[in-house]
Amino acid sequence: MVQGARQKFGGTIAAMAVLSALMVAMAAAPGARAADPPPEVFARADAAAIQSWIAAYRDAPKPEAVPQLVKAIAAKGLLQEQDRAGIYIGFVAGVLADNQATADKLVTEMFPLPPPAQVLIVKAIAYSRLPEWKQLLKRFVERMPARQILIRKFLYDKEPTLDAVALDKGPQVLDAWWGYYFATGRYEPVLRIMQALKWSNDKDNVERLTVGSMAKWTLASHAANDKHLLDFCRAEMGRQPKAVAKALADVVQAAETFETGRIRKEAVAAINELKAKGPESRRKWAWWGEIGQMALSVGCVAAAATGQTYLGLPCIIGGAASSAALKLWSKSEGQ
């Protein structure tokens, strides 16, 4: 037990050291190439440190560093399971959207990537919402022969772009919108996430209740550490439909009082109650409770939202806030 504690403490120190290096690199003189984190920094970073860098990116954008980040993410195997890759896909899509003039250059510098990881590039371009995203994707067709089928689906509108993907398609959709927000600081992704709040009190559909609950908890957790996001949520309370506004009021209250744990507990209870009734969708959506094989503390999402993983919170994030929440909730039955 003591040895395990020492190993955990040692792992925390290592993560803190890597994240500190990332933060120092971000704090260097604006515009200087030296301000970009060197490749070896990303190579040493674990998933928690990488996601903390992503979550803090909008405050000090470094698009030049993103190609190296993508290579590190691919090398660490963080793209092997698409259910956990949403935050990375959404983040790169947002970076491309905010850097339209250099999008071609940024994508070029992301190569070479192994074929499985190339899905990130294909989807990030398609999800970027750039007006000429199809032309951009076509320029890289020859560099991704193993992704021809997926590329054709997007080019011929057989695969939906991010705006068209239903929020109840899976947790990776919410993750992608959070990634887009982290990259751009725009509120369109937040508005999209808010639309899932209407399901946070669903009494008949377990998958929609789960999505709505995840949206509610992640909004509250991020808003608790992001004043601008909190102010935006507060302003939207008077503009959203009744069902969304009611849930949003609870989000704002929880964020203001740092009672996000209450939202989690209420969500766990509601999901467990609905699952106990045995709806037909329970069989079809049984995989939801097993997504994201990671440990997650109650405060982990809030820490990641502002890059505070270096504080030593026991976080091991394999996916973004929403898919991580599922694993936490699935282990909370009976508590």
Phi, psi and omega in degrees: 000315178296318180297319179297321179295320179296319180296318179297317179296319179297321178294322178296317179299318180297316180296321179297322181294317180295314181295324177299319178297320178297317181293322178296317180297321180290333184273000181293175185304131180302138175085346182276139179300330180295344181286342180283131179303129179296152183308323184292337178293312177296325181296328180275343185287144173269180184300322181296316180293320179297315181291330175293321177297317179298314183296330181266356188303318187297339180279337179209073186301134176227072184301332181296336182274346187295320177304319178293325176298314180300317179297321179292319178300316180295317182295330181275000179075020183282356181251004185290330178246113185297335179295340180253357187268358186304317183296323181288318179297313180296322180296311180296323177300317179293322177298316178297320180297323181276354182226056185302321183294332182245014183301317179301315181295317180298315179295317179304319182286349177282342177274154000278149175226145176296150182312315179300323181285342180294342176301325178301315181296314181301309183289323180298318177296314181294328181273355187293337182068016174292143182298332181242041184294329180293320178295321178296317180296321180299328182292345182244013181302313184292338180275353181227061182299330181286349182250021184300318182297313180297318180299314180298322179300318179290317182295328182256020174058034176264351178234130184288146171280175187302320181297333185264352181283127180295141182295333180268016177290330181163165183296336181295340179289312176300319179301318181297318178294323176295318178300319179297320178295315180300325182284326190245333186073006179285157182261355176302316177299323180294319178299322179294316179297322180301330183296338178283346182297335180295344179263358188291351177234024181295134183256356187238340188234109187292326181290321178288323175300320180294314179297314180298321179292320178296318179299318182295314183292317181291323176298315180295318182294317179289318181295332180296338181240012182221098186299321180297320178293319178298315179298322180293316178299319180296319180293324182288345179302328181269358183245343184272159176302162188305314183297320179288316182299321180297314178293324181294325177298322177291323177299312182297315180298315180295321180292319181293326183257003182056043178251040181294335177298328178296318179298320179297313182297319179294323179293317178301314181297317181293318180294316180296321179295317180291321178295326181294335179284349176071048178294156181301325183292347179301321180289318183291330186247024182299333183293343183301320183286354182245003181288139174077086181280085181209161174265149182211125176276163181299326183271002189293318182298315180299323179292317181295330183298331181239018177070033184258020179299335180295349179290351176099010177298140184284072184251133170229100188259120178259344177220194180271189188303315187292311181291330175293323180299324181300317181294320179297314182295321182296337178265002187260000181299134178089356180268000000 
